[in-house]
């Protein structure tokens, strides 16, 4: 059985068990190695997912925020050393005045997150007492974290932080006079050729946008009902998550950055360079944070792969590239747990050489 046939069989089985619903795309340069859709874009109406379907990519959206920030650094409007509190005049907060753009990009700011995922806090729990529909602008996120205590001083640790990217979004807005979404549409989506991507409201009808829902299972694992995600997070995407893309559009984005279409040569190189050690792994491997991406390196320091993933209720996404093989994988799903095991499966194939080499 070929690698493609094995992967298709794996995804078909998971879709039949309501464990995957979405799109898988594998490419090497201009060559499409695999492109298939599984399950439903609308569970309620039994509308099949297709390669044209636009999925909520949750935190993969942070890559657009990172590139937008680096563009403004290229232009001299911001610098890695620009401090968020001073720049945004947020002196009435607990945000450390020393936290700068570099810290925010690399998750080394130490500022308190609105929902600290590493501490097990639930993002959906933020909207039990506060209506999620009241959070539609970037500034609307500030009450959720402006007075939270810091985890550590800037630069003295590494901890994933969603609201660091909210602050970057506010800095983008202040520097450009545009809303975050308008800036990304004009200066990231358009030049990357992402004609089908956008920020679509959950309370509006949009064509070809997948509806997020997760299965509720009994003790035996059987699905008893489906829970929609409409109350679980803000109704429209923001700098830390929630853009909608097709699999081909997010692939175009990565190729545009790789090809130098969005950033200067210096910052293109920096974007694909590990910046801060995040954790050590068995066998001498390490994971590093970069400017939005995370990197896995071997014991000799070589980059094995770089990626960004995202998860939310009724949404998960994974974008990952293996430089040695030249293979990029895009997995998009309208299930919270949709992409993780499929990525493990295809990653094992790629790292075993089953998809060939570049």
N, C-alpha and C positions, 0 to 999 in steps of 0.2 A: 504494500500500500504506500502511495506517495505521501509526503508530508502534508500536502494540501488535502488529500482525501482523508487522512487521519484527523486533521483539524476540523474538517467539515463534519465528519462523523461524530466527533466529540461535541461540537456545538449543537448539532442536530439532536443529540441525546439530551443535552442540558436543556434545550428549548422545550423538548417533549415533557420534561419534568418541571417546567416553569422555573428553571434555574438560570436561564439566559434569554434575553429578549433584546435584540439590537443589531449592530453591524460590526463586522470584522473586515479590516482592510490591511493587506500587507503589500508593500512596494519596495523596489530597489531602484532608486533613481526615477527614471521615467517609466519603468516597467511595473505593471500591476501583477503581483504574484497570486493574490487572493482577494476576492471582494464578494462577500455574501451577506445577506440579511436574514434574520431569524425572528420568529415570534411576532408580537403585535406592537404597532405604534400606538394603537388605542385598544386597550384591553376590553373596555366596555362595549365598543362597537366592532370588535374583532377585525380591525383594520391591520393588515400585515405591515410590518416594518419593511422599508426599502432602502436602497442605497441613496435615495434622494431625501430620506427622512432627516430632519434636524433634531438633534438631541441636546438636552441640557448637559453641559460638560463639567458642572460644578467647579472645583478648584483648578482645573486645567485653564480656566479663564485667567488665572494669575500670570500665565505666560504673556498674555496680551498686555497686562498691566506692567510687567517687567520690561517688555520691549518698548512700550510707550514711554516709560521712565528713562530708559537708555537713549531713546531718541531725543528727549529733552536735555539729557546730559551732552549728547553730540552737539546740540544747538547752543549749549552754554546757558540754557534757562535754569537748569539744576546742576548739582554736582553730587558726587558720592558723599561728600562731607556736609551737604545741606541738612540742617537739623530741622526735624518736623515741627517741634513745638514753637520754635522761633519763627519759622517760615509761615506756619498756619495760625500763629498767634493763639496757641492753645495753653496759655499760661495758667488757666484755672483748672488744670487737670492733674492727675497723678502720673501722666506720661513723662518719662525721664527726659529732661531737656537735652541730654547728650545723644539721644537716639537719632541717627541720621539715615540718609537714603540707603547707604550700604547695609546698615544693620537691618533695615526694613526688608530689603530685597533678599537677604540671606537668612532671615529668621534668627538673627542674633541681637535683636533689640531688647529682649527681655520684658517687653511691656505686657500687661495683663490682657489676655484675649477675651472677647465677649463670651465665647464658649471654648474653654480650654480642652481641646480634644485629647491631648496627652494626659490630662488628669481625669479623663472619662466623662467630661461634661457633655451633655446633649445639646446640639444646636437647635433642634426642634423645641427643646424646653424653654428657650428664650421667648417663645411666642405663646406660651400658655397664658401669661398675664398681659402681654402686650400684643395687640393685633398685628399680624405680619403685614397686612396691607398698609400699615402706617409707615413702613420703611421702604421708600421708593427712590430717595436721593442718597448720594454718598454721605452727606452730612447727617442723615437720619440714623446712621449707625453709631454716631458718637456717644449718645447716652448709655449705650450698652457696655462701654469699656473705659470711658474717660476718667472714671474714678476707681478703677480696679487696681489693686496693688501689683507692683512689678514682681516678676519671677527672679530676675537678676539684673545687674547693671549692664548697660549696652556693651556688647563685645565680650562679655564674661561667660557666655554660654550659648547654646543653640537649642531653640525650642520652636516648633512649628506655631505660627501665629497668623491667623486670618486677618486680624485687624491691622497688622502692619501693612497689608496691601490696601486696606481701606484708606489708611493715611497716605499711601502713595497715590491713590486715586484722587484724594483731596488736593494733593500737591500738583498733580497733572491739571486739575481744574483751575487752580489758582494761577499756574504758569501760563495757561493757554486761553483762559476765558471761555472755554467750551465745557460742556458736561463731559464726564468721563466717557459715556457711551458714544457721544458724537465724535470725540477725539479718536476713539478706537475705530469707529466705522470709517472715518476719513483717512486715517494715517496708518492703520494696521490692516483692517479688512480689505480696503480698496486696493492698495498697492500689492497686497499678497494675492489678489484675485479671488478673494473669498466672497463671491457674489451671493451665496445662499445663506450666509451667516448673519446673526443679529442678536439683539436683546429683546426677547418677546415676552410680553406679560402673560402670566398664567390665567388672568381673568379676561383675556381677549381671545377671540377665535383667530388663529393663524394657520395657514395651510402647511401641511407636511411637518408639523411639530409634534414630536412624540409626547404622549401623556404619561407622567410618572405614576407608578403604583407598585406596591410591594405585597407579596403574598402573606397572609396570616395562616399559619399551619397548626394542626393539632399535634398531640404528643407523638403520633406515629409519622408526622411529617407531611400529611396530606393537607392540601390547600383547602381552607374552609371559607375564605373570603379574600378580597383584595382591598387594600387601603391606599387611597390616593394621597398625594403629597401636597395638596393645595394649601394646607395650613402649616406646613413644616418649615418654611423659610420665606423671605420676601418675594413678592410676586413678579419681580423683574431683576435681571442680573446686575451685578455690581462689580467693583474692582477685585473682589476676592472670590467670586464665583457666579455661575448662572448664565453665561452666554450660551447660545444655541448654535450648533454647527453641524454640517454634514461631515462624514468621514473624509471625503475628498478635500473639503475645505481646510480641515485641520492639518491634513497632509500637505496641502499647498502652503499653509502658514509655515510649517517647519522647513520646507524646501526654500521658501522665500528668505527666511532668516539664514539658513545654511548658505544660500547663494549670495548673501550680502545685499539683498534688495531692500531691507528695512533698517539696517544699521551701518555705521561706518566700519571699515575693515578692523579697526582696533576694538570696537565694542562688539562686533560680530565674533571675533576671537574670544573676547572676555565672556560672552554669553555661553560659549561652549567650553568654558574652563571651570573646573571645580574650584570653589572658593573657601569653604569652611567645613571642617570635619564634623559630621553629624553622628555617626556611630561606626563601630567596628563590627565586622561580621566573621563567622567561622571561616577558617581556611586562609586567613590573612587578608580577606577582602574588606574594603571600607566603603562607606557611603558619605558623600559630600553634598552639601547644598551649594547651588550656584545662584544665578540671578533668575530664580523661578524654577529652573530645572534641578533635579537631583541626579547625582552621578554615582555609579558603582565602579570601583577600581580594584584591580587585582593586587597581589602582594608586591609586584614590581612597580605599581603606580600607574599602570596603563588603564585607560578608560574602557571598561567592558561594555557599558551601555549608559545612556542618559534618558531621562523620562520626566513626565509629570502625570500624576493621577488625580482624580477627583471623586468625591463621594458625597452624597446627600440622600435624603429620603427620596426614593423613586428616581434616582439618577446616579450613574457612575461612568467614569471615562478613564482611559489610559492611552497615553501617547508615549511610545518608547522606540529608541533607535539604537542599533548595534553598529558601531563604526566599522569593525573588522568585516562583518558580513555585508555591510551596506544596506541592511534591512530596517525598515520602519514599520511598526505595528500600530494600528489605531483600533481600539475597541471602545464602542459607545453603547450604552444600555440605558433603558428606562426602568431598571431595577437597581436598588441600592447595592446589592451584592452581585451584580451582573458580571463585572469584568475581571475580578481578581483571579479566580481559578483558571479561566481561559487564558489569561496572560501567563500564569505559571506554566500551563501546558505548552503554549507556543514558544515561550522563552526557552524551555527545555529542548524543544525541537531545534531552535535556531542555534543554541549553544552547543548542540551535538552535531551541527553542520548539516542538518537535514534539509535546509532551505538553500544550500549552496553558499558560496562566498562571492563578495563583490569583485 
